Amino acid sequence: MTQRVAVLGTGKIGEALVSGLLRAGKSPADVLVTARRPERAQELRERHGVEAVTNEEAAKAADTLILTVKPQDMGTLLDELAPAIPADRLVISGAAGVPTSWFEERLAPGTPVVRVMTNTPVLVDEAMSVISAGSHATEEHLLRTEEIFRQVGKTLRVPESQQDAATALSGSGPAYFFYLVEAMTDAGILLGLPRAVAHDLIVQAAVGASVMLRDSGEHPVKLREAVTSPAGTTISAIRELENHGVRAALLSALEAARNRSQELASGGK
């Protein structure tokens, strides 16, 4: 039987999921979307050929509901959805810091909920989507979730107790790399390079290093040591990074992100 999927709150991440499903062969007739603004709904309808419906209509018609609204908007959405969602629907949440138990308390008893933390490379089919089962989610529900998110990158299952750490490391991770590229580009300008040249050099270095990390199977220390010759330029730069506590700063930054995710889970503003 064909499964209908509804993406509720279809922003950039939600639209990327819709696009991935369609590229993977899903019929537009089996993909529903919702959007807060009528003009956004019309845009999605015209761009992808999918049906734009209300949240309540999506809850009644789709087998799988993917909730992609911001954490602070999830309460309002659940207040609207809860009376309309039958207990046999799979509910997938992409809200950072919101545990599956929060949804289970507000939905019909036994409703399966899966929590997913993806990241912005979903827009280029290179996402890392971290998946955790709620107390009523079965292996079939996890496989269905993996099938959806595998269209836009890789998936990994973790216990829900590890989701806050995954959010800090992977969900926020692309921002750290963008920040690093920004800083290195500024350094290139300081060293006398035009911005465009510095940008191209750093971006390609990042792409190449990422592919080596992914495909070589080597530990990052070994790959770094291969670039670091005795008394050379690289070790001089590494020494300065260590002198300025860059490694310690990264550890503190990720702890801060993990802690903020936990604050969101407990209702922190």
C-alpha positions as a Markdown table, in Angstrom:
| # | Residue | x | y | z |
|---|---|---|---|---|
| 1 | Met | 0.0 | 0.0 | 0.0 |
| 2 | Thr | 1.3 | 3.4 | -0.9 |
| 3 | Gln | 2.2 | 5.6 | 2.1 |
| 4 | Arg | 1.2 | 9.2 | 2.0 |
| 5 | Val | 3.7 | 11.6 | 3.7 |
| 6 | Ala | 2.8 | 15.1 | 4.9 |
| 7 | Val | 5.4 | 17.8 | 5.8 |
| 8 | Leu | 3.9 | 20.3 | 8.2 |
| 9 | Gly | 5.5 | 23.8 | 8.3 |
| 10 | Thr | 7.3 | 23.5 | 5.0 |
| 11 | Gly | 10.2 | 25.9 | 5.3 |
| 12 | Lys | 13.6 | 25.3 | 3.7 |
| 13 | Ile | 14.3 | 22.0 | 5.5 |
| 14 | Gly | 10.8 | 20.8 | 4.9 |
| 15 | Glu | 10.9 | 21.7 | 1.2 |
| 16 | Ala | 14.3 | 19.9 | 0.9 |
| 17 | Leu | 12.6 | 16.8 | 2.2 |
| 18 | Val | 9.8 | 17.1 | -0.2 |
| 19 | Ser | 12.2 | 17.6 | -3.1 |
| 20 | Gly | 14.2 | 14.5 | -2.0 |
| 21 | Leu | 11.1 | 12.3 | -1.8 |
| 22 | Leu | 10.0 | 13.4 | -5.3 |
| 23 | Arg | 13.5 | 12.8 | -6.8 |
| 24 | Ala | 13.4 | 9.3 | -5.2 |
| 25 | Gly | 10.3 | 8.5 | -7.1 |
| 26 | Lys | 7.5 | 9.4 | -4.7 |
| 27 | Ser | 4.4 | 10.5 | -6.6 |
| 28 | Pro | 3.4 | 14.2 | -5.9 |
| 29 | Ala | -0.1 | 12.8 | -5.2 |
| 30 | Asp | 1.4 | 11.0 | -2.2 |
| 31 | Val | 3.1 | 14.1 | -0.7 |
| 32 | Leu | 1.2 | 16.7 | 1.2 |
| 33 | Val | 2.5 | 20.0 | 2.5 |
| 34 | Thr | 1.3 | 22.7 | 4.9 |
| 35 | Ala | 2.5 | 26.3 | 5.2 |
| 36 | Arg | 1.5 | 29.2 | 7.4 |
| 37 | Arg | 1.2 | 31.7 | 4.5 |
| 38 | Pro | -1.1 | 31.1 | 1.6 |
| 39 | Glu | 1.4 | 32.5 | -0.9 |
| 40 | Arg | 4.0 | 30.0 | 0.4 |
| 41 | Ala | 1.5 | 27.1 | 0.0 |
| 42 | Gln | 0.9 | 28.2 | -3.6 |
| 43 | Glu | 4.6 | 28.4 | -4.2 |
| 44 | Leu | 5.1 | 24.8 | -3.1 |
| 45 | Arg | 2.2 | 23.7 | -5.1 |
| 46 | Glu | 3.5 | 25.3 | -8.3 |
| 47 | Arg | 7.1 | 24.3 | -7.8 |
| 48 | His | 6.6 | 20.6 | -6.8 |
| 49 | Gly | 3.1 | 19.7 | -8.0 |
| 50 | Val | 2.2 | 18.6 | -4.4 |
| 51 | Glu | -1.1 | 19.3 | -2.7 |
| 52 | Ala | -1.1 | 22.1 | 0.0 |
| 53 | Val | -3.6 | 21.4 | 2.7 |
| 54 | Thr | -4.4 | 22.5 | 6.2 |
| 55 | Asn | -2.7 | 20.9 | 9.2 |
| 56 | Glu | -5.8 | 19.1 | 10.2 |
| 57 | Glu | -6.4 | 17.8 | 6.7 |
| 58 | Ala | -2.8 | 16.5 | 6.6 |
| 59 | Ala | -3.2 | 14.7 | 9.9 |
| 60 | Lys | -6.3 | 12.9 | 8.7 |
| 61 | Ala | -5.0 | 12.0 | 5.2 |
| 62 | Ala | -1.3 | 11.1 | 5.6 |
| 63 | Asp | 0.2 | 8.0 | 7.1 |
| 64 | Thr | 3.4 | 9.8 | 8.1 |
| 65 | Leu | 3.5 | 13.3 | 9.5 |
| 66 | Ile | 6.8 | 15.2 | 9.5 |
| 67 | Leu | 6.7 | 18.2 | 11.8 |
| 68 | Thr | 9.3 | 20.8 | 10.8 |
| 69 | Val | 8.2 | 23.9 | 12.7 |
| 70 | Lys | 10.5 | 25.6 | 15.2 |
| 71 | Pro | 10.6 | 24.2 | 18.7 |
| 72 | Gln | 8.8 | 27.3 | 20.1 |
| 73 | Asp | 6.0 | 26.8 | 17.6 |
| 74 | Met | 5.5 | 23.1 | 18.3 |
| 75 | Gly | 3.0 | 23.6 | 21.2 |
| 76 | Thr | 0.6 | 25.6 | 19.1 |
| 77 | Leu | 0.9 | 23.1 | 16.3 |
| 78 | Leu | 0.2 | 20.1 | 18.6 |
| 79 | Asp | -2.8 | 21.9 | 20.2 |
| 80 | Glu | -4.3 | 22.1 | 16.7 |
| 81 | Leu | -3.2 | 18.6 | 15.5 |
| 82 | Ala | -3.7 | 16.4 | 18.6 |
| 83 | Pro | -7.5 | 15.9 | 18.2 |
| 84 | Ala | -7.1 | 15.0 | 14.5 |
| 85 | Ile | -4.2 | 12.5 | 14.6 |
| 86 | Pro | -5.3 | 8.9 | 14.8 |
| 87 | Ala | -3.1 | 6.7 | 17.0 |
| 88 | Asp | -1.8 | 4.7 | 14.0 |
| 89 | Arg | -0.1 | 7.7 | 12.4 |
| 90 | Leu | 3.7 | 7.9 | 12.5 |
| 91 | Val | 4.7 | 11.3 | 13.8 |
| 92 | Ile | 8.3 | 12.4 | 13.0 |
| 93 | Ser | 9.6 | 15.5 | 14.9 |
| 94 | Gly | 12.5 | 17.6 | 13.7 |
| 95 | Ala | 12.4 | 20.0 | 16.6 |
| 96 | Ala | 15.6 | 20.5 | 18.5 |
| 97 | Gly | 15.5 | 19.7 | 22.2 |
| 98 | Val | 11.9 | 18.4 | 22.3 |
| 99 | Pro | 11.7 | 14.8 | 23.5 |
| 100 | Thr | 9.4 | 12.2 | 22.1 |
| 101 | Ser | 7.7 | 11.9 | 25.5 |
| 102 | Trp | 6.5 | 15.5 | 25.1 |
| 103 | Phe | 4.6 | 14.5 | 22.0 |
| 104 | Glu | 3.4 | 11.2 | 23.5 |
| 105 | Glu | 1.8 | 13.0 | 26.4 |
| 106 | Arg | -0.2 | 15.2 | 24.0 |
| 107 | Leu | -1.2 | 12.6 | 21.3 |
| 108 | Ala | -3.5 | 9.6 | 21.5 |
| 109 | Pro | -2.2 | 6.8 | 23.6 |
| 110 | Gly | 0.2 | 4.5 | 21.6 |
| 111 | Thr | 0.9 | 7.0 | 18.9 |
| 112 | Pro | 4.4 | 6.2 | 17.5 |
| 113 | Val | 6.8 | 9.2 | 17.6 |
| 114 | Val | 10.3 | 9.3 | 16.1 |
| 115 | Arg | 12.7 | 12.2 | 16.8 |
| 116 | Val | 15.1 | 13.3 | 14.0 |
| 117 | Met | 17.8 | 15.9 | 14.1 |
| 118 | Thr | 19.0 | 16.7 | 10.6 |
| 119 | Asn | 21.1 | 19.6 | 9.4 |
| 120 | Thr | 21.2 | 22.2 | 6.7 |
| 121 | Pro | 23.2 | 20.1 | 4.1 |
| 122 | Val | 19.8 | 18.5 | 3.6 |
| 123 | Leu | 19.5 | 21.3 | 1.0 |
| 124 | Val | 22.2 | 19.6 | -1.1 |
| 125 | Asp | 21.4 | 16.0 | -0.3 |
| 126 | Glu | 24.4 | 15.7 | 2.2 |
| 127 | Ala | 22.5 | 15.8 | 5.5 |
| 128 | Met | 23.3 | 13.8 | 8.6 |
| 129 | Ser | 20.0 | 12.8 | 10.1 |
| 130 | Val | 20.1 | 11.4 | 13.6 |
| 131 | Ile | 17.1 | 9.2 | 14.5 |
| 132 | Ser | 15.7 | 8.1 | 17.8 |
| 133 | Ala | 12.6 | 6.0 | 18.6 |
| 134 | Gly | 9.9 | 7.0 | 21.1 |
| 135 | Ser | 8.4 | 4.4 | 23.4 |
| 136 | His | 5.7 | 3.3 | 20.9 |
| 137 | Ala | 7.9 | 3.4 | 17.7 |
| 138 | Thr | 8.6 | 0.0 | 16.2 |
| 139 | Glu | 11.4 | -1.2 | 13.8 |
| 140 | Glu | 9.0 | -0.6 | 11.0 |
| 141 | His | 8.5 | 3.0 | 12.0 |
| 142 | Leu | 12.3 | 3.5 | 12.2 |
| 143 | Leu | 12.8 | 1.9 | 8.8 |
| 144 | Arg | 10.1 | 4.2 | 7.3 |
| 145 | Thr | 11.8 | 7.2 | 8.8 |
| 146 | Glu | 15.2 | 6.1 | 7.5 |
| 147 | Glu | 13.8 | 5.7 | 4.0 |
| 148 | Ile | 12.5 | 9.3 | 4.0 |
| 149 | Phe | 15.7 | 10.9 | 5.3 |
| 150 | Arg | 18.1 | 8.7 | 3.3 |
| 151 | Gln | 16.8 | 10.6 | 0.2 |
| 152 | Val | 18.7 | 13.7 | 1.4 |
| 153 | Gly | 21.9 | 12.2 | 3.0 |
| 154 | Lys | 22.9 | 9.7 | 5.6 |
| 155 | Thr | 21.0 | 8.5 | 8.7 |
| 156 | Leu | 22.2 | 7.2 | 12.0 |
| 157 | Arg | 20.2 | 5.7 | 14.9 |
| 158 | Val | 21.1 | 6.7 | 18.5 |
| 159 | Pro | 19.4 | 6.4 | 21.8 |
| 160 | Glu | 17.3 | 9.5 | 22.5 |
| 161 | Ser | 19.5 | 10.2 | 25.5 |
| 162 | Gln | 22.2 | 11.1 | 23.0 |
| 163 | Gln | 20.1 | 13.5 | 20.9 |
| 164 | Asp | 21.2 | 16.6 | 22.7 |
| 165 | Ala | 24.8 | 15.7 | 22.0 |
| 166 | Ala | 24.0 | 14.9 | 18.4 |
| 167 | Thr | 22.3 | 18.3 | 18.1 |
| 168 | Ala | 25.4 | 20.1 | 19.4 |
| 169 | Leu | 27.8 | 18.1 | 17.1 |
| 170 | Ser | 25.8 | 17.5 | 13.9 |
| 171 | Gly | 22.7 | 19.7 | 14.0 |
| 172 | Ser | 24.7 | 22.8 | 14.6 |
| 173 | Gly | 27.9 | 21.4 | 13.1 |
| 174 | Pro | 27.7 | 23.1 | 9.7 |
| 175 | Ala | 27.7 | 26.5 | 11.3 |
| 176 | Tyr | 31.0 | 25.8 | 13.0 |
| 177 | Phe | 32.6 | 24.9 | 9.6 |
| 178 | Phe | 31.1 | 28.1 | 8.0 |
| 179 | Tyr | 32.5 | 30.1 | 10.9 |
| 180 | Leu | 35.9 | 28.5 | 10.4 |
| 181 | Val | 35.8 | 29.2 | 6.7 |
| 182 | Glu | 34.8 | 32.8 | 7.3 |
| 183 | Ala | 37.7 | 33.3 | 9.7 |
| 184 | Met | 40.3 | 31.6 | 7.4 |
| 185 | Thr | 39.0 | 33.7 | 4.5 |
| 186 | Asp | 39.6 | 36.9 | 6.6 |
| 187 | Ala | 43.1 | 35.5 | 7.4 |
| 188 | Gly | 43.8 | 35.1 | 3.6 |
| 189 | Ile | 42.8 | 38.8 | 3.1 |
| 190 | Leu | 45.2 | 39.8 | 5.9 |
| 191 | Leu | 47.9 | 37.8 | 4.2 |
| 192 | Gly | 47.4 | 39.8 | 1.0 |
| 193 | Leu | 45.0 | 37.6 | -1.1 |
| 194 | Pro | 41.8 | 39.0 | -2.8 |
| 195 | Arg | 38.7 | 37.8 | -1.0 |
| 196 | Ala | 37.5 | 35.7 | -3.9 |
| 197 | Val | 40.8 | 33.9 | -4.2 |
| 198 | Ala | 41.0 | 33.2 | -0.4 |
| 199 | His | 37.4 | 32.0 | -0.4 |
| 200 | Asp | 38.0 | 29.5 | -3.3 |
| 201 | Leu | 41.2 | 28.2 | -1.7 |
| 202 | Ile | 39.6 | 27.6 | 1.7 |
| 203 | Val | 36.4 | 26.1 | 0.3 |
| 204 | Gln | 38.2 | 23.6 | -1.9 |
| 205 | Ala | 40.6 | 22.7 | 1.0 |
| 206 | Ala | 37.5 | 22.0 | 3.1 |
| 207 | Val | 35.8 | 19.9 | 0.4 |
| 208 | Gly | 39.0 | 17.9 | -0.3 |
| 209 | Ala | 39.7 | 17.3 | 3.4 |
| 210 | Ser | 36.1 | 16.2 | 4.0 |
| 211 | Val | 36.2 | 13.7 | 1.2 |
| 212 | Met | 39.5 | 12.3 | 2.6 |
| 213 | Leu | 38.0 | 12.0 | 6.0 |
| 214 | Arg | 35.0 | 10.2 | 4.6 |
| 215 | Asp | 36.6 | 7.9 | 2.1 |
| 216 | Ser | 40.1 | 7.1 | 3.4 |
| 217 | Gly | 39.1 | 5.5 | 6.7 |
| 218 | Glu | 42.0 | 7.1 | 8.3 |
| 219 | His | 42.0 | 8.8 | 11.8 |
| 220 | Pro | 42.0 | 12.6 | 11.5 |
| 221 | Val | 45.2 | 12.7 | 13.5 |
| 222 | Lys | 47.0 | 10.5 | 10.9 |
| 223 | Leu | 45.7 | 12.7 | 8.0 |
| 224 | Arg | 46.8 | 15.9 | 9.8 |
| 225 | Glu | 50.2 | 14.4 | 10.5 |
| 226 | Ala | 50.6 | 13.7 | 6.8 |
| 227 | Val | 50.5 | 17.4 | 6.2 |
| 228 | Thr | 52.7 | 18.4 | 9.1 |
| 229 | Ser | 56.3 | 18.2 | 8.2 |
| 230 | Pro | 59.1 | 18.9 | 10.9 |
| 231 | Ala | 59.7 | 22.6 | 11.4 |
| 232 | Gly | 57.3 | 23.4 | 8.6 |
| 233 | Thr | 54.5 | 25.9 | 8.0 |
| 234 | Thr | 51.7 | 23.6 | 9.2 |
| 235 | Ile | 53.2 | 22.8 | 12.6 |
| 236 | Ser | 53.9 | 26.5 | 13.2 |
| 237 | Ala | 50.2 | 27.2 | 12.6 |
| 238 | Ile | 49.1 | 24.2 | 14.8 |
| 239 | Arg | 51.3 | 25.6 | 17.6 |
| 240 | Glu | 49.5 | 28.9 | 17.4 |
| 241 | Leu | 46.1 | 27.2 | 17.4 |
| 242 | Glu | 47.1 | 25.3 | 20.6 |
| 243 | Asn | 48.5 | 28.4 | 22.2 |
| 244 | His | 45.2 | 30.2 | 21.7 |
| 245 | Gly | 43.2 | 27.3 | 23.1 |
| 246 | Val | 41.3 | 26.5 | 20.0 |
| 247 | Arg | 40.7 | 22.9 | 21.0 |
| 248 | Ala | 39.5 | 23.8 | 24.4 |
| 249 | Ala | 37.2 | 26.5 | 22.9 |
| 250 | Leu | 35.6 | 23.9 | 20.6 |
| 251 | Leu | 35.0 | 21.6 | 23.6 |
| 252 | Ser | 33.4 | 24.4 | 25.5 |
| 253 | Ala | 31.3 | 25.5 | 22.5 |
| 254 | Leu | 29.9 | 22.1 | 21.9 |
| 255 | Glu | 29.1 | 21.7 | 25.6 |
| 256 | Ala | 27.2 | 25.0 | 25.5 |
| 257 | Ala | 25.2 | 23.9 | 22.5 |
| 258 | Arg | 24.4 | 20.6 | 24.2 |
| 259 | Asn | 23.3 | 22.5 | 27.3 |
| 260 | Arg | 21.1 | 24.8 | 25.3 |
| 261 | Ser | 19.4 | 21.8 | 23.7 |
| 262 | Gln | 18.7 | 20.5 | 27.2 |
| 263 | Glu | 17.3 | 23.9 | 28.2 |
| 264 | Leu | 14.9 | 23.8 | 25.2 |
| 265 | Ala | 13.8 | 20.4 | 26.2 |
| 266 | Ser | 12.9 | 21.6 | 29.7 |
| 267 | Gly | 11.0 | 24.6 | 28.3 |
| 268 | Gly | 13.8 | 27.2 | 28.6 |
| 269 | Lys | 13.4 | 30.3 | 26.5 |
